[in-house]
Each structure stands twice: as C-alpha cells, then as structure tokens.
Amino acid sequence: MIHFDIITLEKELSELENQTTMQNFWEDTSNSSKVLKRITELKNKISSFKSTKKELDNLIEIKNLLSEEKDAELEKEL
C-alpha cells in the first residue's frame, strides 16, 4: 500500500468502523483497543491528507489565476 493511497485508507477505516458495531467486538478488549487505535491513526492521516490537498489545490488555483493576469495581492498570497 502506498502511504498516500487515500482510497485504501478510507476503505480500511470503514471496515474497522463496521467492526466496532458487531455485537461481540467489545468483549475482546485487547483487540478492540488495537482497532480503536488504528481508527484514530487512519482518521488523523486522512484528515491531514485532505487538509494538505485542499491547501495545495488552493495554491494551484492561485497560480493559475496569476498566469492569466498579474495581481500583486495574489502574488503576495502565493
């Protein structure tokens, strides 16, 4: 798995979250603890990735606008 394969990470997160709804999931505290830890890790990675991607997309949009017309304000922002 590629570190930034966000689709695979989201799929794993969904599967793990589904496990937590199973009737006997909470009976095995050792396993449930590991699963909850992994869920937290995945949520953090996904959130960080999406935040970074959004910032990058915004910068690309600003760069594209600058290439179309010069704007001192946008150049400062970039």
N, C-alpha and C positions, 0 to 999 in steps of 0.2 A: 504494500500500500504506500502510495506517495503521501508524504507528510501533509500536503495541502489538497488531498483528494476530498474535497468538502462533501461531495455526494456520498462517498463511502462513510465518512464520519457521521453524517446526518442519518444514514441508514442504520449504522451501529447504535447511535443514540436512540433512535426509535425502537429498535429491537430490545435494548436494555430497559427502556421505559416501559415497554409492554411486559417485560418480565416482572416488574415491580407490582403489576396488577394481578398476577397469578396468586391464587389462594394460599399456596404454601411457601411463597417467596420469603416471607418474613420469619419463617421457622428456622431457617439456616442463617443465623446471624453473621457468621463468618463470610458466607457468600454474599449476602445482602449488603454487607459493609463494602465489600470489594466492588460490587456492581454500582452502588451509590457513589463511590469514589470515582469510578470510571465515568459515570454520567456527569459528574461535576467537571472532570477533566475535559470531556468532549464538549460540554456546553461552553466552557471557557475558550477552547480552541476555536470553535465555530463562531462564537461571538467576536473574538479577536480577529479572525479571518474576515468576517463580514464588515467589521468596522474599518479595517485596513483597506479592503476592497472598495468600500464606499469613498474613503478619502482619496484613493488612487483614481477612481472614476471621476471625482470632482476635479482633481488636478489635470487629468486628461482633457476634461471639458473646458477648463480654463485655458489650457494650452491651445486647444483647437480654436477657441474664440480669439485668442491673441494672434493666431496665424491668419485669421480672417481680417481683423482690424486691430490696429495698435490702440492700446488703452493703458495708460500709466497706472491706474488703480489695479487693474488685473495683473499687470506685471509685478507690482508690489506683492499682491496676494500669492502669486506663483512662487 
